Amino acid sequence: MIILGIETSCDETSAAIVNERQEILSSVVLSQNNIHAPYGGVVPELASRQHILSIGYVVDESLRRANLSLKDVDIYAVTQGPGLIGSLLVGLSFTKGLAFFFKKELVPVDHLEAHIQSVFIENRDIQFPSLALLVSGGHTSLYFLPEALKFEMIGRSRDDAAGEALDKVAKFLNLGYPGGPIIDRLAAEGNLQRFHFSLPQMTDKSLDFSFSGLKTAALRIIKKHRLSKKSPEFVDFVASFESAVVQALLTNVSRSIDEFVPKSLILCGGVARNRRLRKNFTTLANSHKLPAFIPSPEYCTDNAAMVAVIALEKINRGESFPLALDLNAYPRTMGTSNFFS
């Protein structure tokens, strides 16, 4: 069985080939960072246009690396949502066309579920129930997984995502784009206790997140101390802010461990590449005597391998996916506090 996965939910155009043994035969990701860098963030119109220009090349390159052709593909998988609607429609329309022409099954994939499933690419023996923290530029969510392919969202950001807050502060400081990786690099040299940030707390005691307050506090400190890249305390500020974001994330994970009593912990999403978050997440898991699973950096960011892998898992569990040409994209997450798969 050969599965071709396609991912275009935001600003990465990606295609991957996976076989029935869950081996990644190829994984191609084409970034648009250079296109969006002058604007300090993703411009949806530019992103969708670039996907149109790139998707044919990316799919062809994934097949070339796997030494296969489109005739060898048995199943197609594509991200259906959530994401930027224009970007999603490019990938969905392209994949529907291939599936229709070759009369093959088409598996629609939820982008957030695929991020969680990305950890299973390299770790197949994760015990359930599990808790998953998904952190990216557009999403910050906490999930309870009672079993494989069952996802219950138990917490999410009510405003900015964690990665969005990092990127916005980096933009305000003129650090460049994307800002999260730049902050990750600079923070390693700073004193994370130099500047104090009050962690956000939900008055309803929920497991939801909020990062707009941290972002606002960061901007206030920058103005008060007139911080810039030339300031002596610049790296200390960056380290302190990054540490506050990580603490806010892990505080809710710690609370959810007590409530849901998982057998494993999962960290995924683009911000899961952050070194402080990876280290502190593992430390938290060890303190609760739980195994922690984090994808390699190449599987943290948006990629089609995770799309193909979750499609394979669904097929192996007996789900069928007749070609539906009316399949449409959705820009936002489908659920908040209920099961969906």
Sine and cosine of phi, psi and omega as CSV:
sin_phi,cos_phi,sin_psi,cos_psi,sin_omega,cos_omega
0.00,0.00,0.78,-0.63,0.02,-1.00
-0.88,-0.48,0.82,-0.58,0.00,-1.00
-0.91,-0.42,0.75,-0.66,0.12,-0.99
-0.97,-0.25,0.89,-0.46,0.04,-1.00
-0.97,-0.23,0.59,-0.81,0.00,-1.00
-0.74,-0.67,0.73,-0.68,-0.04,-1.00
-0.75,-0.67,0.85,-0.53,0.05,-1.00
-0.60,-0.80,0.66,0.75,-0.13,-0.99
-0.96,0.28,-0.42,0.91,-0.04,-1.00
-0.67,-0.74,-0.97,-0.24,-0.09,-1.00
-0.84,-0.55,0.22,0.98,0.16,-0.99
-0.94,-0.34,0.77,-0.64,0.11,-0.99
-0.99,-0.13,0.86,-0.50,-0.13,-0.99
-0.66,-0.75,0.57,-0.82,0.11,-0.99
-0.63,-0.78,0.56,-0.83,-0.02,-1.00
-0.54,-0.84,0.48,-0.88,0.06,-1.00
-0.90,-0.43,0.80,-0.60,0.00,-1.00
-0.78,-0.63,0.65,-0.76,0.05,-1.00
-0.99,-0.16,-0.03,-1.00,-0.10,-0.99
-0.92,0.39,-0.28,0.96,0.04,-1.00
-1.00,-0.04,0.19,0.98,0.00,-1.00
0.90,0.43,0.48,0.88,0.09,-1.00
-1.00,0.06,0.74,-0.67,0.02,-1.00
-0.99,0.12,0.97,-0.24,-0.02,-1.00
-0.98,0.21,-0.47,0.88,0.09,-1.00
-0.28,-0.96,0.47,-0.88,0.06,-1.00
-0.51,-0.86,0.91,-0.41,-0.06,-1.00
-0.88,-0.48,0.80,-0.61,0.04,-1.00
-0.77,-0.64,0.85,-0.52,0.03,-1.00
-0.95,-0.32,0.91,-0.41,-0.05,-1.00
-0.99,0.10,0.45,-0.89,0.07,-1.00
-0.93,-0.37,0.33,0.94,-0.09,-1.00
-0.81,0.58,-0.67,0.75,-0.03,-1.00
-0.90,0.43,-0.50,0.87,-0.02,-1.00
-0.96,0.28,-0.64,0.77,-0.10,-0.99
-1.00,-0.05,-0.23,0.97,-0.05,-1.00
-0.82,0.58,-0.67,0.74,-0.01,-1.00
-0.88,0.48,-0.35,0.94,-0.04,-1.00
-0.98,-0.18,-0.10,1.00,0.02,-1.00
0.95,0.30,0.25,0.97,0.00,-1.00
0.05,-1.00,0.15,-0.99,-0.06,-1.00
-0.96,0.27,0.79,-0.61,0.10,-1.00
-0.99,-0.13,0.94,-0.35,-0.12,-0.99
-0.80,0.60,-0.68,0.73,-0.02,-1.00
-0.88,0.47,-0.70,0.71,0.02,-1.00
-0.92,0.40,-0.61,0.79,-0.02,-1.00
-0.88,0.47,-0.74,0.67,-0.03,-1.00
-0.91,0.42,-0.63,0.78,0.03,-1.00
-0.90,0.44,-0.64,0.77,-0.01,-1.00
-0.93,0.36,-0.58,0.81,0.07,-1.00
-0.86,0.52,-0.66,0.75,0.00,-1.00
-0.87,0.49,-0.66,0.75,-0.01,-1.00
-0.95,0.32,-0.51,0.86,-0.19,-0.98
-0.99,-0.17,-0.42,0.91,-0.25,-0.97
-0.90,0.44,-0.62,0.78,0.02,-1.00
-0.89,0.46,-0.71,0.70,0.02,-1.00
-0.89,0.46,-0.70,0.71,-0.07,-1.00
-0.90,0.44,-0.69,0.72,0.04,-1.00
-0.90,0.44,-0.70,0.71,0.01,-1.00
-0.88,0.48,-0.65,0.76,0.00,-1.00
-0.92,0.38,-0.61,0.79,0.03,-1.00
-0.91,0.42,-0.61,0.79,0.04,-1.00
-0.94,0.35,-0.65,0.76,0.00,-1.00
-0.88,0.48,-0.70,0.71,-0.01,-1.00
-0.90,0.43,-0.50,0.86,0.01,-1.00
-1.00,0.02,-0.03,1.00,-0.02,-1.00
0.86,0.52,0.70,0.72,-0.02,-1.00
-0.75,-0.66,0.16,-0.99,0.11,-0.99
-0.81,-0.59,0.14,-0.99,0.00,-1.00
-0.87,0.48,-0.47,0.88,0.02,-1.00
-0.92,0.39,-0.36,0.93,-0.01,-1.00
-0.99,0.11,-0.21,0.98,-0.06,-1.00
-0.97,0.23,0.77,-0.63,0.01,-1.00
-0.99,-0.11,-0.54,0.84,-0.07,-1.00
-0.63,-0.78,0.64,-0.77,0.08,-1.00
-0.95,-0.31,0.63,-0.77,0.05,-1.00
-0.73,-0.68,0.64,-0.77,-0.06,-1.00
-0.53,-0.85,0.55,-0.83,0.08,-1.00
-0.94,0.35,0.81,-0.58,0.01,-1.00
-0.99,-0.12,-0.47,0.88,-0.01,-1.00
0.31,-0.95,0.12,-0.99,-0.09,1.00
-0.99,0.17,0.21,-0.98,-0.01,-1.00
0.29,-0.96,-0.27,-0.96,0.07,-1.00
-0.97,0.24,0.83,-0.56,-0.17,-0.99
-0.86,0.50,-0.65,0.76,0.01,-1.00
-0.91,0.42,-0.67,0.74,0.02,-1.00
-0.90,0.43,-0.70,0.71,0.00,-1.00
-0.87,0.50,-0.66,0.75,-0.06,-1.00
-0.91,0.41,-0.51,0.86,0.04,-1.00
-0.89,0.45,-0.78,0.62,0.00,-1.00
-0.91,0.42,-0.66,0.75,-0.03,-1.00
-0.91,0.41,-0.71,0.71,-0.01,-1.00
-0.91,0.42,-0.67,0.74,0.00,-1.00
-0.88,0.47,-0.72,0.70,-0.05,-1.00
-0.94,0.33,-0.62,0.79,0.06,-1.00
-0.88,0.48,-0.62,0.78,0.03,-1.00
-0.89,0.46,-0.68,0.73,0.03,-1.00
-0.91,0.42,-0.71,0.70,-0.02,-1.00
-0.90,0.44,-0.62,0.78,0.01,-1.00
-0.92,0.39,-0.69,0.72,-0.04,-1.00
-0.91,0.41,-0.67,0.74,-0.06,-1.00
-1.00,-0.07,0.04,1.00,0.04,-1.00
0.83,0.56,0.79,0.61,-0.02,-1.00
-0.88,-0.48,0.27,-0.96,0.05,-1.00
-0.94,0.35,0.53,-0.85,0.03,-1.00
-0.81,-0.58,0.88,-0.47,-0.05,-1.00
-0.98,-0.22,0.92,-0.40,0.10,-1.00
-0.98,0.18,0.65,-0.76,-0.12,-0.99
-0.81,-0.59,0.70,-0.72,0.12,-0.99
-0.98,0.21,0.77,-0.64,-0.09,-1.00
-0.88,0.48,-0.65,0.76,-0.05,-1.00
-0.95,0.31,-0.65,0.76,0.08,-1.00
-0.87,0.50,-0.64,0.77,0.00,-1.00
-0.90,0.44,-0.63,0.78,0.06,-1.00
-0.86,0.50,-0.70,0.72,0.02,-1.00
-0.90,0.43,-0.66,0.75,-0.02,-1.00
-0.93,0.37,-0.32,0.95,-0.03,-1.00
-0.85,0.52,-0.49,0.87,-0.02,-1.00
-0.93,0.36,-0.38,0.93,-0.02,-1.00
-0.98,0.18,-0.17,0.99,0.06,-1.00
-0.87,0.50,-0.65,0.76,-0.06,-1.00
-0.94,-0.33,-0.13,0.99,-0.03,-1.00
-0.68,-0.73,0.97,-0.23,-0.10,-0.99
-0.99,-0.15,-0.08,1.00,-0.09,-1.00
-0.91,-0.41,0.60,0.80,0.02,-1.00
-0.96,0.29,0.76,-0.65,-0.03,-1.00
-0.99,0.11,0.57,-0.82,0.09,-1.00
-0.94,-0.35,0.45,-0.89,0.02,1.00
-0.95,0.31,0.39,-0.92,-0.04,-1.00
-0.71,-0.71,0.40,-0.91,0.12,-0.99
-0.92,-0.39,0.70,-0.71,-0.02,-1.00
-0.82,-0.57,0.80,-0.60,0.12,-0.99
-0.98,-0.20,0.89,-0.45,-0.01,-1.00
-0.95,-0.30,0.88,-0.48,-0.08,-1.00
-0.76,-0.65,0.86,-0.51,0.01,-1.00
-0.55,-0.84,-0.11,-0.99,0.02,-1.00
-0.94,0.33,-0.43,0.90,-0.04,-1.00
-0.92,-0.39,-0.22,0.98,-0.10,-1.00
-0.63,-0.78,0.65,-0.76,0.20,-0.98
-0.68,-0.73,0.94,-0.35,-0.12,-0.99
-0.62,-0.79,0.43,-0.90,0.05,-1.00
-0.85,-0.52,0.78,-0.63,-0.08,-1.00
-0.84,-0.54,0.56,-0.83,0.19,-0.98
-0.95,-0.31,0.80,-0.59,0.01,-1.00
-0.92,-0.39,0.99,-0.14,0.02,-1.00
-0.93,0.36,-0.46,0.89,0.04,-1.00
-0.36,-0.93,0.07,-1.00,-0.03,-1.00
-0.87,0.49,0.68,-0.74,0.05,-1.00
0.90,0.43,0.33,0.94,0.13,-0.99
-0.89,-0.45,0.87,-0.49,-0.14,-0.99
-0.82,-0.58,0.89,-0.45,0.07,-1.00
-0.92,-0.40,0.90,-0.43,0.04,-1.00
-0.97,0.23,0.88,-0.47,-0.06,-1.00
-0.94,-0.34,-0.09,1.00,0.05,-1.00
-0.22,-0.97,0.55,-0.83,0.04,-1.00
-0.42,-0.91,0.29,-0.96,0.01,-1.00
-0.95,0.30,0.69,-0.73,0.03,-1.00
-1.00,0.02,-0.12,0.99,0.01,-1.00
-0.58,-0.81,-0.92,-0.39,0.01,-1.00
-0.94,0.34,0.56,-0.83,0.21,-0.98
-0.97,0.23,0.35,-0.94,-0.02,-1.00
-0.86,0.51,-0.72,0.69,0.01,-1.00
-0.90,0.44,-0.56,0.83,0.04,-1.00
-0.91,0.42,-0.66,0.75,0.02,-1.00
-0.89,0.45,-0.68,0.74,0.03,-1.00
-0.89,0.46,-0.70,0.72,-0.02,-1.00
-0.91,0.42,-0.63,0.78,-0.04,-1.00
-0.93,0.36,-0.64,0.76,0.05,-1.00
-0.91,0.41,-0.64,0.77,0.05,-1.00
-0.89,0.46,-0.63,0.78,0.03,-1.00
-0.91,0.42,-0.66,0.75,0.00,-1.00
-0.89,0.46,-0.52,0.85,0.00,-1.00
-1.00,-0.01,0.04,1.00,-0.01,-1.00
0.85,0.53,0.68,0.73,-0.02,-1.00
-1.00,0.09,-0.32,0.95,-0.06,-1.00
0.92,-0.40,0.07,-1.00,-0.04,-1.00
-0.75,-0.66,0.64,-0.77,-0.10,0.99
-0.96,0.28,0.60,-0.80,-0.15,-0.99
-0.98,0.21,-0.52,0.86,-0.05,-1.00
-0.81,0.58,-0.79,0.61,0.02,-1.00
-0.89,0.46,-0.52,0.86,0.03,-1.00
-0.93,0.37,-0.69,0.72,0.05,-1.00
-0.88,0.47,-0.65,0.76,0.03,-1.00
-0.84,0.55,-0.69,0.72,-0.03,-1.00
-0.94,0.33,-0.71,0.71,-0.05,-1.00
-0.94,0.34,-0.60,0.80,-0.09,-1.00
-0.90,0.43,-0.41,0.91,-0.02,-1.00
-0.89,0.46,-0.34,0.94,-0.06,-1.00
-0.98,-0.20,-0.01,1.00,-0.12,-0.99
-0.97,-0.26,0.21,-0.98,0.07,-1.00
-1.00,-0.01,0.95,-0.31,-0.11,-0.99
-0.96,0.27,-0.09,1.00,0.01,-1.00
-0.97,-0.25,0.08,1.00,-0.07,-1.00
-0.93,0.37,-0.68,0.74,-0.02,-1.00
-0.91,-0.41,0.69,-0.72,-0.06,-1.00
-0.99,-0.11,0.72,-0.70,0.10,-0.99
-0.82,-0.57,0.76,-0.65,0.09,-1.00
-0.99,0.17,0.78,-0.62,-0.04,-1.00
-0.97,0.24,0.65,-0.76,0.00,-1.00
-0.93,0.38,0.58,-0.81,0.04,-1.00
-0.72,-0.70,0.71,-0.71,0.03,-1.00
-0.99,0.16,0.78,-0.62,-0.02,-1.00
-0.92,0.40,-0.39,0.92,0.01,-1.00
-1.00,-0.01,0.12,0.99,0.05,-1.00
0.90,0.43,0.33,0.94,0.01,-1.00
-0.97,0.23,0.07,-1.00,0.03,-1.00
-0.99,-0.11,0.29,0.96,0.03,-1.00
-0.95,0.31,0.32,-0.95,0.01,-1.00
-0.92,-0.38,0.33,-0.94,0.14,-0.99
-0.50,-0.87,0.79,-0.61,-0.02,-1.00
-0.84,-0.54,-0.04,1.00,0.01,-1.00
-0.92,0.40,-0.59,0.81,0.03,-1.00
-0.91,0.41,-0.67,0.74,0.05,-1.00
-0.89,0.46,-0.65,0.76,0.01,-1.00
-0.89,0.45,-0.71,0.70,0.01,-1.00
-0.89,0.45,-0.66,0.75,0.04,-1.00
-0.89,0.46,-0.63,0.78,0.02,-1.00
-0.90,0.45,-0.69,0.72,0.00,-1.00
-0.91,0.41,-0.58,0.82,0.03,-1.00
-0.91,0.41,-0.66,0.75,0.03,-1.00
-0.91,0.41,-0.66,0.75,0.01,-1.00
-0.85,0.52,-0.71,0.70,-0.01,-1.00
-0.94,0.35,-0.67,0.74,-0.04,-1.00
-0.89,0.47,-0.67,0.74,-0.06,-1.00
-0.99,-0.12,0.04,1.00,0.00,-1.00
0.78,0.62,0.78,0.63,-0.07,-1.00
-0.98,0.20,0.62,-0.78,0.12,-0.99
-0.50,-0.87,0.01,-1.00,-0.01,-1.00
-0.89,0.45,-0.32,0.95,0.00,-1.00
-1.00,-0.05,-0.10,0.99,-0.05,-1.00
-0.95,0.31,0.63,-0.78,0.02,-1.00
-0.86,0.51,-0.52,0.85,-0.05,-1.00
-0.99,-0.11,0.22,0.98,-0.09,-1.00
-0.86,0.50,-0.79,0.62,-0.05,-1.00
-0.93,0.36,-0.47,0.88,0.07,-1.00
-0.91,0.41,-0.66,0.75,0.04,-1.00
-0.89,0.46,-0.72,0.69,0.00,-1.00
-0.86,0.50,-0.69,0.72,0.01,-1.00
-0.90,0.43,-0.65,0.76,-0.01,-1.00
-0.91,0.41,-0.67,0.74,0.00,-1.00
-0.92,0.38,-0.72,0.69,0.04,-1.00
-0.85,0.52,-0.68,0.73,0.00,-1.00
-0.88,0.48,-0.63,0.78,0.01,-1.00
-0.90,0.43,-0.66,0.75,0.04,-1.00
-0.88,0.47,-0.71,0.71,0.00,-1.00
-0.89,0.45,-0.68,0.73,0.02,-1.00
-0.88,0.47,-0.66,0.75,0.01,-1.00
-0.88,0.48,-0.63,0.78,0.03,-1.00
-0.92,0.39,-0.75,0.66,-0.14,-0.99
-0.97,0.23,-0.38,0.93,0.08,-1.00
-0.87,0.49,-0.68,0.73,0.02,-1.00
-0.95,0.32,-0.55,0.84,0.06,-1.00
-0.90,0.45,-0.70,0.72,0.00,-1.00
-0.88,0.48,-0.67,0.74,0.04,-1.00
-0.90,0.44,-0.64,0.77,-0.04,-1.00
-0.94,0.34,-0.47,0.88,0.06,-1.00
-0.88,0.47,-0.70,0.72,0.01,-1.00
-0.91,0.42,-0.57,0.82,-0.06,-1.00
-0.99,0.15,-0.62,0.78,-0.14,-0.99
-0.96,-0.27,-0.22,0.97,0.06,-1.00
0.75,0.66,0.91,0.42,0.00,-1.00
-0.98,0.20,0.19,-0.98,0.09,-1.00
-0.97,-0.24,-0.09,1.00,0.02,-1.00
-0.35,-0.94,0.33,-0.94,0.04,-1.00
-0.82,-0.57,0.61,-0.79,-0.01,-1.00
-0.81,-0.59,0.71,-0.71,0.13,-0.99
-0.86,-0.51,0.78,-0.63,-0.05,-1.00
-0.49,-0.87,0.09,-1.00,-0.05,-1.00
0.99,-0.15,0.24,-0.97,-0.09,-1.00
-0.85,0.53,-0.61,0.79,-0.02,-1.00
-0.96,0.29,-0.21,0.98,0.07,-1.00
-0.91,0.41,-0.14,0.99,0.12,-0.99
-0.97,0.24,-0.31,0.95,-0.05,-1.00
-0.87,0.49,0.80,-0.60,-0.13,-0.99
-0.92,0.39,-0.64,0.77,0.01,-1.00
-0.91,0.40,-0.65,0.76,0.02,-1.00
-0.90,0.43,-0.69,0.72,0.01,-1.00
-0.88,0.48,-0.70,0.72,-0.04,-1.00
-0.92,0.40,-0.74,0.67,-0.06,-1.00
-0.95,0.33,-0.53,0.85,0.07,-1.00
-0.90,0.44,-0.69,0.72,0.02,-1.00
-0.91,0.42,-0.64,0.77,0.04,-1.00
-0.89,0.46,-0.68,0.74,0.04,-1.00
-0.87,0.48,-0.70,0.72,0.01,-1.00
-0.88,0.47,-0.69,0.73,0.00,-1.00
-0.89,0.46,-0.60,0.80,-0.01,-1.00
-0.91,0.41,-0.42,0.91,0.05,-1.00
-0.98,-0.17,0.11,0.99,-0.01,-1.00
0.83,0.56,0.72,0.69,0.02,-1.00
-0.85,-0.52,0.59,-0.81,0.09,-1.00
-0.96,0.29,0.66,-0.75,0.04,-1.00
-0.94,-0.35,0.71,-0.70,-0.02,-1.00
-0.84,-0.55,0.83,-0.57,-0.02,-1.00
-0.73,-0.69,0.77,-0.64,0.02,-1.00
-0.91,0.42,0.40,-0.92,0.18,-0.98
-0.87,0.49,0.44,-0.90,-0.08,-1.00
-0.78,0.63,-0.59,0.81,-0.05,-1.00
-0.93,0.36,-0.31,0.95,0.04,-1.00
-0.97,-0.22,0.03,1.00,0.07,-1.00
-0.99,0.17,-0.71,0.70,0.00,-1.00
-0.97,0.25,0.18,-0.98,-0.03,-1.00
-0.84,0.54,0.79,-0.62,0.00,-1.00
-0.43,-0.90,0.42,-0.91,-0.06,-1.00
-1.00,0.10,-0.27,0.96,0.03,-1.00
-0.87,0.49,-0.67,0.74,0.01,-1.00
-0.92,0.40,-0.51,0.86,0.05,-1.00
-0.92,0.40,-0.71,0.71,0.00,-1.00
-0.93,0.38,-0.62,0.79,-0.05,-1.00
-0.92,0.40,-0.69,0.72,0.01,-1.00
-0.94,0.34,-0.53,0.85,0.08,-1.00
-0.90,0.43,-0.67,0.74,0.05,-1.00
-0.86,0.50,-0.68,0.73,0.00,-1.00
-0.89,0.46,-0.65,0.76,0.02,-1.00
-0.91,0.42,-0.67,0.74,0.03,-1.00
-0.89,0.45,-0.70,0.71,-0.01,-1.00
-0.89,0.46,-0.43,0.90,0.01,-1.00
-1.00,0.02,0.14,0.99,0.13,-0.99
1.00,-0.06,0.09,1.00,0.04,-1.00
-0.97,0.26,0.59,-0.81,0.03,-1.00
-0.90,-0.44,0.51,-0.86,-0.09,-1.00
-0.68,-0.73,0.98,0.19,0.08,-1.00
-0.89,0.46,0.56,-0.83,-0.06,-1.00
-0.87,0.49,0.84,-0.55,0.02,-1.00
-0.88,-0.48,0.97,-0.23,-0.05,-1.00
-0.95,0.30,-0.24,0.97,0.05,-1.00
-1.00,0.00,0.11,0.99,0.02,-1.00
-0.85,0.52,0.77,-0.64,-0.08,-1.00
-0.83,-0.56,0.32,-0.95,0.02,-1.00
-1.00,0.08,0.41,-0.91,0.12,-0.99
-0.75,-0.66,0.71,-0.71,-0.14,-0.99
-0.99,0.13,-0.35,0.94,-0.07,-1.00
-0.85,-0.53,0.24,-0.97,0.00,-1.00
-0.89,0.46,0.54,-0.84,-0.10,-0.99
-0.99,0.13,-0.35,0.94,-0.09,-1.00
-0.64,-0.77,0.29,-0.96,0.05,-1.00
-0.86,-0.51,-0.85,0.53,-0.05,-1.00
-0.72,-0.69,0.59,0.81,0.03,-1.00
-0.69,-0.72,0.23,-0.97,-0.05,-1.00
-0.97,0.22,0.64,-0.77,0.16,-0.99
-0.46,-0.89,0.45,-0.89,-0.04,-1.00
-0.52,-0.85,0.00,0.00,0.00,0.00
